[in-house]
Amino acid sequence: MTATAIEPSAWASDLRPLLLSLRPRFAEAILDGTKTVELRRTRLSAPDGTHLILYASSPVMAVVGTAVLVGRDTDTPARIWRRHRKNSGLLRHEYDEYFAGADLATALHVGFPHRLADPWPLSVLRGTAKFQPPQSYRFVSDDDPAQLRSLVDAGGSRR
């Protein structure tokens, strides 16, 4: 399956945002625009145009920005590496370790990064609601803190 880019005007306004947990170095690279592909060991069922809320894991432990899912590509790990290695932010040995034993790899094409002026620490997010960041990713739910749910408004703009 090959990814396709979409125009911002085609984004659906009723898509639930996806909360992505990332190592801090990868979150920074996405926000800097140097990493445009995020890799996962499982398929992602979110449609193109889904807003992504970027959570940087330990030691940062904060929501640091947003981006938009602009495409997906799922194939064997070898083929995904050939197509996306330059935009993955990984060295070959890191890639091989991550995908060891996996039959499929998914490359998430990430665009339109936006860095929060002030990251939202986990302690703040937990102060208003029972919040648990995902191990990999999950859709934002009604049980999540209000500021997280409202980070991306229905019109497609970021706050």
C-alpha positions as a Markdown table, in Angstrom:
| # | Residue | x | y | z |
|---|---|---|---|---|
| 1 | Met | 0.0 | 0.0 | 0.0 |
| 2 | Thr | 1.5 | 3.3 | -1.0 |
| 3 | Ala | 0.9 | 6.6 | 0.8 |
| 4 | Thr | -0.7 | 9.6 | -0.8 |
| 5 | Ala | -0.4 | 13.2 | 0.2 |
| 6 | Ile | -3.6 | 15.2 | 0.8 |
| 7 | Glu | -4.3 | 18.9 | 0.6 |
| 8 | Pro | -5.3 | 20.6 | 3.9 |
| 9 | Ser | -8.6 | 21.6 | 2.4 |
| 10 | Ala | -9.5 | 17.9 | 2.1 |
| 11 | Trp | -9.1 | 17.2 | 5.8 |
| 12 | Ala | -12.3 | 15.9 | 7.5 |
| 13 | Ser | -13.4 | 18.1 | 10.4 |
| 14 | Asp | -14.8 | 15.2 | 12.4 |
| 15 | Leu | -11.7 | 13.1 | 12.8 |
| 16 | Arg | -10.7 | 12.2 | 16.4 |
| 17 | Pro | -7.1 | 13.3 | 17.1 |
| 18 | Leu | -4.5 | 10.6 | 17.6 |
| 19 | Leu | -2.1 | 10.7 | 20.6 |
| 20 | Leu | 1.3 | 9.4 | 19.6 |
| 21 | Ser | 4.0 | 8.6 | 22.1 |
| 22 | Leu | 7.5 | 9.2 | 20.8 |
| 23 | Arg | 11.0 | 9.2 | 22.1 |
| 24 | Pro | 12.0 | 12.9 | 22.7 |
| 25 | Arg | 14.6 | 12.8 | 19.9 |
| 26 | Phe | 11.9 | 11.7 | 17.4 |
| 27 | Ala | 9.3 | 14.2 | 18.6 |
| 28 | Glu | 11.9 | 17.0 | 18.2 |
| 29 | Ala | 12.9 | 15.8 | 14.7 |
| 30 | Ile | 9.2 | 15.8 | 13.6 |
| 31 | Leu | 8.7 | 19.3 | 15.0 |
| 32 | Asp | 11.9 | 20.5 | 13.3 |
| 33 | Gly | 10.7 | 19.0 | 10.0 |
| 34 | Thr | 13.8 | 16.7 | 9.6 |
| 35 | Lys | 11.7 | 13.5 | 10.3 |
| 36 | Thr | 8.7 | 13.1 | 8.1 |
| 37 | Val | 8.0 | 9.4 | 8.6 |
| 38 | Glu | 7.1 | 7.8 | 11.9 |
| 39 | Leu | 7.5 | 4.0 | 12.0 |
| 40 | Arg | 5.2 | 1.5 | 13.7 |
| 41 | Arg | 5.1 | -2.3 | 14.0 |
| 42 | Thr | 1.3 | -2.3 | 13.4 |
| 43 | Arg | -1.1 | -0.9 | 10.9 |
| 44 | Leu | -2.8 | 2.3 | 11.7 |
| 45 | Ser | -6.5 | 2.7 | 10.9 |
| 46 | Ala | -6.6 | 6.5 | 11.2 |
| 47 | Pro | -7.5 | 8.2 | 7.9 |
| 48 | Asp | -5.3 | 10.8 | 6.2 |
| 49 | Gly | -6.0 | 14.2 | 7.7 |
| 50 | Thr | -6.1 | 12.9 | 11.3 |
| 51 | His | -4.4 | 15.3 | 13.6 |
| 52 | Leu | -1.6 | 13.9 | 15.7 |
| 53 | Ile | -0.8 | 15.1 | 19.2 |
| 54 | Leu | 2.8 | 14.5 | 19.9 |
| 55 | Tyr | 3.7 | 13.2 | 23.4 |
| 56 | Ala | 7.4 | 13.0 | 24.1 |
| 57 | Ser | 8.1 | 10.1 | 26.5 |
| 58 | Ser | 10.7 | 10.0 | 29.4 |
| 59 | Pro | 12.6 | 12.0 | 30.4 |
| 60 | Val | 10.5 | 14.9 | 28.8 |
| 61 | Met | 7.1 | 13.4 | 29.6 |
| 62 | Ala | 5.0 | 16.2 | 28.0 |
| 63 | Val | 2.8 | 17.0 | 25.0 |
| 64 | Val | 5.2 | 19.0 | 22.8 |
| 65 | Gly | 3.3 | 19.7 | 19.6 |
| 66 | Thr | 0.9 | 18.6 | 16.9 |
| 67 | Ala | 1.1 | 17.4 | 13.3 |
| 68 | Val | -1.1 | 15.8 | 10.6 |
| 69 | Leu | -1.2 | 12.3 | 9.2 |
| 70 | Val | -0.8 | 12.9 | 5.5 |
| 71 | Gly | -0.4 | 9.3 | 4.4 |
| 72 | Arg | 0.5 | 5.7 | 5.3 |
| 73 | Asp | 2.6 | 3.0 | 3.8 |
| 74 | Thr | 2.4 | -0.6 | 5.1 |
| 75 | Asp | 4.7 | -3.3 | 3.7 |
| 76 | Thr | 7.5 | -5.7 | 4.7 |
| 77 | Pro | 10.1 | -4.1 | 7.0 |
| 78 | Ala | 12.7 | -4.5 | 4.2 |
| 79 | Arg | 10.6 | -2.6 | 1.6 |
| 80 | Ile | 9.6 | 0.1 | 4.1 |
| 81 | Trp | 13.3 | 0.7 | 4.9 |
| 82 | Arg | 14.2 | 1.0 | 1.2 |
| 83 | Arg | 11.4 | 3.5 | 0.6 |
| 84 | His | 11.6 | 5.6 | 3.8 |
| 85 | Arg | 15.0 | 5.3 | 5.4 |
| 86 | Lys | 16.0 | 8.9 | 4.6 |
| 87 | Asn | 13.0 | 10.3 | 6.4 |
| 88 | Ser | 12.8 | 7.9 | 9.3 |
| 89 | Gly | 15.4 | 9.4 | 11.6 |
| 90 | Leu | 16.8 | 5.9 | 12.4 |
| 91 | Leu | 20.1 | 4.3 | 11.7 |
| 92 | Arg | 19.9 | 0.8 | 10.1 |
| 93 | His | 20.7 | -1.1 | 13.2 |
| 94 | Glu | 18.1 | 0.8 | 15.2 |
| 95 | Tyr | 15.5 | 0.0 | 12.5 |
| 96 | Asp | 16.5 | -3.7 | 12.4 |
| 97 | Glu | 16.2 | -3.9 | 16.2 |
| 98 | Tyr | 12.8 | -2.3 | 16.3 |
| 99 | Phe | 11.3 | -4.5 | 13.5 |
| 100 | Ala | 13.0 | -7.7 | 14.6 |
| 101 | Gly | 10.4 | -10.5 | 14.2 |
| 102 | Ala | 7.8 | -8.3 | 12.6 |
| 103 | Asp | 6.1 | -9.3 | 9.3 |
| 104 | Leu | 4.8 | -5.8 | 8.6 |
| 105 | Ala | 6.0 | -2.3 | 9.1 |
| 106 | Thr | 4.0 | 0.9 | 8.7 |
| 107 | Ala | 5.4 | 4.3 | 7.8 |
| 108 | Leu | 3.2 | 7.2 | 8.9 |
| 109 | His | 3.8 | 10.2 | 6.7 |
| 110 | Val | 3.7 | 13.2 | 9.0 |
| 111 | Gly | 3.2 | 16.8 | 7.9 |
| 112 | Phe | 2.4 | 20.3 | 9.1 |
| 113 | Pro | 4.3 | 20.1 | 12.4 |
| 114 | His | 3.5 | 22.7 | 15.0 |
| 115 | Arg | 5.5 | 23.1 | 18.2 |
| 116 | Leu | 3.6 | 24.2 | 21.4 |
| 117 | Ala | 5.1 | 27.4 | 22.8 |
| 118 | Asp | 4.9 | 25.8 | 26.2 |
| 119 | Pro | 4.9 | 21.9 | 26.4 |
| 120 | Trp | 2.1 | 20.4 | 28.6 |
| 121 | Pro | 3.9 | 18.2 | 31.2 |
| 122 | Leu | 2.3 | 14.9 | 32.3 |
| 123 | Ser | 1.9 | 16.3 | 35.8 |
| 124 | Val | -0.4 | 19.1 | 34.4 |
| 125 | Leu | -2.4 | 16.7 | 32.3 |
| 126 | Arg | -2.9 | 14.3 | 35.2 |
| 127 | Gly | -3.9 | 17.3 | 37.4 |
| 128 | Thr | -7.3 | 17.7 | 35.7 |
| 129 | Ala | -8.2 | 14.2 | 34.7 |
| 130 | Lys | -7.1 | 10.6 | 35.0 |
| 131 | Phe | -4.6 | 10.6 | 32.1 |
| 132 | Gln | -2.3 | 7.9 | 30.9 |
| 133 | Pro | -0.1 | 8.4 | 27.8 |
| 134 | Pro | -0.2 | 5.5 | 25.4 |
| 135 | Gln | 2.7 | 3.1 | 24.9 |
| 136 | Ser | 2.5 | 3.6 | 21.2 |
| 137 | Tyr | -0.6 | 5.5 | 20.1 |
| 138 | Arg | -4.3 | 5.8 | 20.8 |
| 139 | Phe | -7.2 | 8.1 | 19.8 |
| 140 | Val | -8.0 | 10.9 | 22.2 |
| 141 | Ser | -11.1 | 10.1 | 24.2 |
| 142 | Asp | -13.8 | 12.0 | 26.1 |
| 143 | Asp | -12.0 | 11.0 | 29.3 |
| 144 | Asp | -8.8 | 12.8 | 28.4 |
| 145 | Pro | -8.1 | 16.3 | 29.8 |
| 146 | Ala | -10.1 | 19.1 | 28.2 |
| 147 | Gln | -7.0 | 20.9 | 27.1 |
| 148 | Leu | -5.8 | 17.8 | 25.3 |
| 149 | Arg | -9.2 | 17.3 | 23.6 |
| 150 | Ser | -9.3 | 20.9 | 22.5 |
| 151 | Leu | -5.7 | 21.2 | 21.3 |
| 152 | Val | -6.9 | 20.6 | 17.8 |
| 153 | Asp | -10.3 | 22.2 | 17.0 |
| 154 | Ala | -12.9 | 20.8 | 14.6 |
| 155 | Gly | -11.9 | 23.2 | 11.9 |
| 156 | Gly | -8.5 | 21.8 | 11.5 |
| 157 | Ser | -6.4 | 24.6 | 13.0 |
| 158 | Arg | -4.0 | 24.2 | 15.9 |
| 159 | Arg | -4.1 | 26.3 | 19.0 |
